[in-house]
Amino acid sequence: MVNASLNWASIVGILLALYGLAAAPLSIAQIIFTLQRRADMSPAVIGKALFLLMQGAGRLLLLPLCGGILFFQGWRLDPILQFGQFLLAFGLIAESLPSIVSDYSKWRDRPGRTPA
């Protein structure tokens, strides 16, 4: 049964899904630039690339999945749990947004880029 209503959980679900889809391409670009800048293939570089790969997969798959679950099943939560989910999603976005903005600024200021 799907009871579609616009409540806190539905809004948070839409926000998480859109945030995950917007943040994933920046993770992919960060992996590419990490591997292109380094000539060596030391374990530290490979570990960082694997970490960025897992982070990108989480942004691409898990954030929209969690958003979809909240959008379709959030109407079952009582208002206190809905508010808790809102605070949790707001904290997640507030913690990860500076790194995403930093990734984007590094991508824009990369060496060898021709200015538009």
PAMIMAR-509967 format. One record per residue (C-alpha): residue in one letter; x, y, z. Coordinates in steps of 0.05 Angstrom, whole numbers, plus 32768, in hexadecimal, padded with zeros to 4 digits. Layout:
AXYZ ...
//
This chain:
M800080008000 V801B80447FEE N7FFD807F8012 A801D80BC7FF1 S801B80FA801B L804B81338021 N806781328068 W80AB813C8087 A80C380F68074 S80AD80FF802B I80D081428026 V810F81248044 G810A80E98015 I810681167FD8 L814081407FF2 L816D81047FFF A815F80E57FBC L816D81257F96 Y81AB81337FC0 G81C680ED7FB2 L81BC80F47F68 A81DD81387F66 A821981247F91 A822A80E37F6D P824981027F2E L8278812C7F58 S829080EC7F7A I829F80CC7F37 A82C5810A7F21 Q82EC81097F62 I830280C07F56 I831980D17F0F F8341810D7F26 T836080E77F60 L837980B17F31 Q839080E27EFA R83B9810E7F28 R83E380D67F43 A841880B37F1A D8424807E7F4F M83F680467F62 S840880417FAB P83D9801F7FDC A83C680637FF9 V83AD807C7FB5 I8388803B7FA7 G8369803D7FEC K835280847FE2 A833580727F9E L831080377FBC F82F580637FF4 L82DD80977FC1 L82BD805F7F98 M829780467FD5 Q8283808D7FE7 G826A809A7FA0 A824380587F9F G8222806D7FE1 R821080B07FC5 L81F580927F85 L81D080567FA0 L81C3805C7FEB L81AC80A47FF1 P8176809C7FBB L816280597FDA C815A8077801F G813580B28000 G810680837FDC I80F8805B801B L80E8809B8041 F80BD80B68009 F809380788001 Q8092805E8049 G809B809E8072 W805180A7807C R8054806E80AE L8082809380DC D806780BB8116 P807881058117 I80B180FD8148 L80D480CA811C Q80C780F580DE F80E8812F8100 G812281028115 Q812B80EC80CD F812A813580B7 L8161814680E9 L818A810A80D4 A8185811B808A F819481658098 G81D2815080C0 L81E881228088 I81E281598054 A8202818D8081 E823E815F808D S8249814A8045 L8239818A8020 P827C81AC802F S82A281718011 I827681727FD3 V828181BC7FCA S82CB81B17FD4 D82CB817A7F9F Y82A781A77F6F S82D781E17F7A K831381B37F70 W82F3819A7F30 R82E981E17F17 D833081F77F2A R835481B97F10 P839581C57EEA G839281C07E9F R834B81D87E9A T833C820C7E66 P831482457E84 A82D082517E65 
//
